[in-house]
């Protein structure tokens, strides 16, 4: 919803010729071998969203799905939708697109620039797994490369075993640089981080089996959080549970490219400058589509 940014980051012009970060992600995904793109939005932003993307994506394999607060698993009390003003979270968002996805897929944030190598790496991994398995993956980035100069951020700090499979994702909030290094958890007892921790930037790879896991976990989540209008159903909640119960394995992949994000409005100038540099280096054409 872009509350800290001050508007819809997903449709704001960042790159060359007025394109958005999402344009670069779609470009990178298609050239990495992905067969289609599902854009998941809210009905309330459909007009504004399509005003930006409808023409430029008209000849691309792009479909739309919608996430609304009243989209709930069968048997869930429909009055739950009345306590919400914001969507239920990222895991609920994926579930809302289940009718359009029947093959291994990746999940990204539309307002994060992940870099071409990340799409190449995850595409190759997904092409070589059983589409009905519980073998998943994620692309991780070093924490020090994902901070904002404009304020604090929240990141999922990851731990992996010797074989490179994810063991836990711990959501850390209020992460920022300080005189004593990188610190988080400022609302209670501060925790210091090295910056070399691998963090999740919501770049996941799943098979269609993940939808059933989401629905099962979501039913329990609603029972426990029915009266909490600020609770959010995040992807790491499910991933952690599946790993703990040894139902799923999640391979941790890493990208050599720099992640670029726009958490705050002040981040826009920095992000734009970095993307312009990539175009100048010939890594992207000035005209994407």
Phi, psi and omega per residue, in radians:
X1 nan -0.218 3.031
X2 1.205 0.633 -3.076
X3 -1.141 -0.672 3.128
X4 -1.383 -0.438 -3.116
X5 -1.420 -0.520 -3.142
X6 1.648 0.348 3.132
X7 2.859 -3.062 -3.107
X8 -1.362 1.770 3.127
X9 -1.078 -0.538 -3.029
X10 -1.115 -0.390 -3.107
X11 -2.011 0.133 -3.127
X12 -1.429 2.405 3.132
X13 -1.260 2.188 -3.111
X14 -2.155 -0.742 -3.003
X15 -1.630 -2.925 -3.115
X16 -1.184 2.485 3.141
X17 1.075 0.532 3.017
X18 1.311 0.281 -3.124
X19 -1.446 2.892 -3.092
X20 -1.777 2.982 3.041
X21 -1.062 -0.661 3.139
X22 -1.043 -0.644 3.098
X23 -0.987 -0.769 -3.130
X24 -1.163 -0.658 3.112
X25 -1.141 -0.749 3.109
X26 -1.104 -0.752 3.114
X27 -1.048 -0.837 -3.133
X28 -1.129 -0.698 -3.122
X29 -1.130 -0.799 -3.094
X30 -1.170 -0.677 3.137
X31 -1.345 -0.258 3.045
X32 -1.453 -0.209 3.076
X33 2.011 0.027 3.083
X34 -1.178 2.485 -3.009
X35 -1.564 -0.385 3.128
X36 -2.769 2.895 -3.130
X37 -2.207 2.267 3.052
X38 -1.924 2.042 3.119
X39 -1.663 2.064 -3.062
X40 -1.806 1.998 -3.056
X41 -2.363 3.086 3.017
X42 -1.685 2.605 3.129
X43 -0.991 -0.602 -3.061
X44 -1.170 -0.327 3.123
X45 -1.923 0.128 -3.057
X46 -1.021 -0.805 -3.102
X47 -1.086 -0.847 3.141
X48 -1.118 -0.697 -3.106
X49 -1.144 -0.843 -3.101
X50 -1.244 -0.430 3.077
X51 -1.087 -0.537 3.139
X52 -1.510 -0.756 -2.927
X53 -1.843 -0.329 -3.002
X54 -0.973 -0.840 -3.085
X55 -1.234 -0.802 -3.052
X56 -1.252 -0.417 3.117
X57 -1.746 0.107 -3.001
X58 -1.008 -0.586 -3.075
X59 -1.846 0.260 3.131
X60 -1.851 2.764 3.132
X61 -1.342 1.232 -3.055
X62 -2.012 2.326 3.065
X63 -2.231 2.802 -3.133
X64 -1.993 2.458 2.975
X65 -2.266 2.815 -3.059
X66 -2.222 2.484 3.055
X67 -2.009 2.083 3.097
X68 -2.258 2.728 -3.070
X69 -1.183 -0.350 -3.129
X70 -1.609 0.104 3.048
X71 -1.515 1.752 -2.997
X72 -2.281 2.702 3.094
X73 -1.053 2.639 3.122
X74 -1.000 2.350 3.140
X75 1.624 -0.120 3.119
X76 -1.402 2.471 3.127
X77 -1.057 2.032 -3.098
X78 -1.108 -0.343 3.136
X79 -1.178 -0.249 3.096
X80 -1.019 -0.574 -3.117
X81 -1.123 -0.405 -3.074
X82 -1.303 -0.343 -3.103
X83 -1.570 -0.022 -3.057
X84 -1.922 2.427 2.961
X85 -1.936 -0.427 3.128
X86 -1.976 2.781 3.135
X87 -1.049 2.869 -3.031
X88 -1.357 -0.183 3.123
X89 2.194 3.092 -2.981
X90 -1.197 -0.647 -3.141
X91 -1.193 -0.703 3.069
X92 -1.087 -0.648 3.128
X93 -1.048 -0.819 3.127
X94 -1.032 -0.779 -3.118
X95 -1.029 -0.620 -3.129
X96 -1.173 -0.281 -3.139
X97 -1.798 0.162 -2.999
X98 -1.064 -0.541 -3.090
X99 -1.273 -0.206 -3.138
X100 -1.834 -0.101 -3.014
X101 -2.126 2.100 -3.100
X102 -2.309 0.304 -3.092
X103 -2.487 2.947 3.055
X104 -0.952 2.489 -3.027
X105 -2.577 2.822 3.050
X106 -2.000 2.697 -3.136
X107 -2.131 2.274 3.086
X108 -2.372 2.875 2.935
X109 -1.497 2.422 -3.109
X110 -1.270 -0.276 -3.081
X111 -1.885 0.303 3.075
X112 -2.031 2.370 3.088
X113 -1.696 1.993 -3.011
X114 -1.729 -0.401 -3.117
X115 1.640 2.614 -3.030
X116 -1.097 -0.676 -3.059
X117 -1.115 -0.552 3.133
X118 -1.099 -0.717 3.120
X119 -1.217 -0.673 3.099
X120 -1.081 -0.804 -3.084
X121 -1.118 -0.819 -3.072
X122 -1.286 -0.558 3.097
X123 -1.106 -0.771 3.140
X124 -1.106 -0.684 3.135
X125 -1.152 -0.800 -3.088
X126 -1.180 -0.498 3.134
X127 -1.212 -0.303 -3.030
X128 -1.984 0.365 3.101
X129 -2.094 2.751 3.080
X130 -1.211 2.176 -3.055
X131 -1.170 -0.239 3.108
X132 -1.893 0.269 -3.137
X133 -1.586 3.026 3.026
X134 -1.819 0.566 3.078
X135 -1.643 1.947 -3.086
X136 -2.042 -3.125 3.121
X137 -2.736 2.976 3.063
X138 -2.646 2.681 3.025
X139 -1.797 2.178 -3.129
X140 -1.871 2.714 3.106
X141 -2.276 2.649 3.096
X142 -1.239 2.344 -3.069
X143 -0.916 -0.756 -3.070
X144 -1.067 -0.363 3.137
X145 -1.644 0.106 -3.066
X146 -2.164 0.221 -3.101
X147 -1.520 2.761 3.101
X148 -1.815 2.474 3.068
X149 -1.396 -0.119 -2.988
X150 -1.818 -0.128 -3.110
X151 2.888 -3.032 -3.087
X152 -1.391 2.795 3.118
X153 -2.367 2.898 3.021
X154 -1.971 2.404 -3.118
X155 -2.453 2.607 3.027
X156 -1.598 1.842 -3.104
X157 -1.417 2.200 -2.988
X158 -1.834 2.634 2.990
X159 -2.261 2.453 -3.122
X160 -2.262 2.727 3.110
X161 -1.530 -3.080 -3.064
X162 -1.114 -0.439 3.134
X163 -1.496 -0.022 3.115
X164 1.499 0.325 3.091
X165 -1.767 2.483 -3.100
X166 -1.094 2.384 3.059
X167 -1.908 -0.659 3.091
X168 -2.676 2.701 2.927
X169 -2.216 2.072 -3.132
X170 -1.931 2.098 -3.133
X171 -1.307 2.083 3.101
X172 -1.958 2.379 -3.110
X173 -2.031 2.925 3.110
X174 0.969 0.689 3.123
X175 -1.434 2.258 3.118
X176 -2.809 2.827 3.066
X177 -1.362 2.517 3.093
X178 -2.417 3.127 3.135
X179 -1.106 -0.449 -3.098
X180 -1.765 0.225 -3.131
X181 2.004 -2.805 -3.139
X182 -1.531 2.225 -3.039
X183 -2.258 2.681 3.068
X184 -2.539 3.111 3.086
X185 1.088 0.694 -3.043
X186 -1.192 -0.301 -3.113
X187 -1.292 -0.270 3.119
X188 -2.350 -1.911 3.139
X189 -1.702 2.009 -3.089
X190 -1.022 2.484 3.083
X191 -2.126 2.273 -3.127
X192 -1.722 2.435 -3.095
X193 -2.126 2.712 -3.090
X194 -1.459 -0.460 -3.042
X195 1.706 -0.255 3.121
X196 -1.626 0.062 3.087
X197 -1.167 2.489 3.063
X198 -1.462 2.260 -3.099
X199 -2.153 2.660 3.068
X200 -1.517 2.268 3.063
X201 -1.921 0.515 3.126
X202 1.108 0.735 3.041
X203 -2.016 1.615 -3.010
X204 -2.006 2.684 3.009
X205 -2.147 2.190 -3.095
X206 -2.303 2.910 2.923
X207 -1.876 2.963 -3.128
X208 -1.071 -0.248 3.091
X209 -1.096 -0.371 -3.089
X210 -1.142 -0.480 -3.112
X211 -1.093 -0.722 3.131
X212 -1.153 -0.666 3.107
X213 -1.133 -0.695 3.101
X214 -1.059 -0.846 -3.060
X215 -1.088 -0.729 3.124
X216 -1.113 -0.796 -3.133
X217 -1.203 -0.589 -3.111
X218 -1.163 -0.655 3.113
X219 -1.037 -0.772 3.106
X220 -1.194 -0.670 -3.130
X221 -1.061 -0.762 -3.117
X222 -1.160 -0.605 3.106
X223 -1.091 -0.685 -3.066
X224 -1.480 -0.410 -3.019
X225 -2.150 0.379 -3.051
X226 -0.972 -0.631 -3.049
X227 -1.803 0.208 3.141
X228 -1.868 1.738 -3.043
X229 -1.208 -0.192 -3.113
X230 -1.806 -0.064 -3.119
X231 -1.184 2.523 -3.139
X232 -2.290 2.447 -3.071
X233 -1.701 1.588 -3.023
X234 -1.566 2.669 3.083
X235 -0.973 -0.803 -3.110
X236 -1.045 -0.444 3.097
X237 -1.045 -0.777 -3.130
X238 -1.280 -0.790 -3.113
X239 -1.016 -0.818 3.126
X240 -1.032 -0.752 -3.119
X241 -1.146 -0.737 -3.141
X242 -1.145 -0.666 3.097
X243 -1.180 -0.775 -3.129
X244 -1.048 -0.675 -3.130
X245 -1.552 0.113 3.099
X246 0.995 0.620 3.089
X247 -1.578 -0.627 -3.093
X248 -2.254 2.713 3.018
X249 -2.095 2.415 -3.102
X250 -2.181 1.932 3.130
X251 -1.348 2.302 3.123
X252 -1.617 2.015 3.100
X253 -1.823 2.723 3.134
X254 -2.285 2.577 -3.098
X255 -1.891 2.502 3.090
X256 -1.499 -0.222 -3.122
X257 -1.411 2.759 3.103
X258 -1.457 2.321 3.004
X259 -1.369 2.439 3.118
X260 -2.244 2.207 -3.114
X261 -2.300 2.864 3.115
X262 -2.300 1.370 3.117
X263 -1.288 -0.733 -3.106
X264 -2.050 2.775 -3.125
X265 -1.049 -0.565 3.140
X266 -1.185 -0.300 3.121
X267 -1.303 -0.321 -3.006
X268 -1.050 -0.781 -3.082
X269 -1.106 -0.713 3.139
X270 -1.149 -0.815 -3.128
X271 -1.077 -0.775 -3.134
X272 -1.062 -0.739 -3.136
X273 -1.096 -0.711 -3.135
X274 -1.172 -0.693 3.132
X275 -1.211 -0.684 3.073
X276 -1.042 -0.657 3.108
X277 -1.109 -0.707 3.128
X278 -1.107 -0.668 3.101
X279 -1.176 -0.733 3.139
X280 -1.106 -0.538 3.118
X281 -1.401 -0.075 3.108
X282 1.478 0.206 -3.133
X283 -1.384 -0.345 3.059
X284 -2.434 2.529 3.056
X285 -1.305 2.724 3.113
X286 -1.131 -0.559 3.104
X287 -1.989 1.909 -3.033
X288 -1.275 -0.822 -3.054
X289 -2.160 nan nan
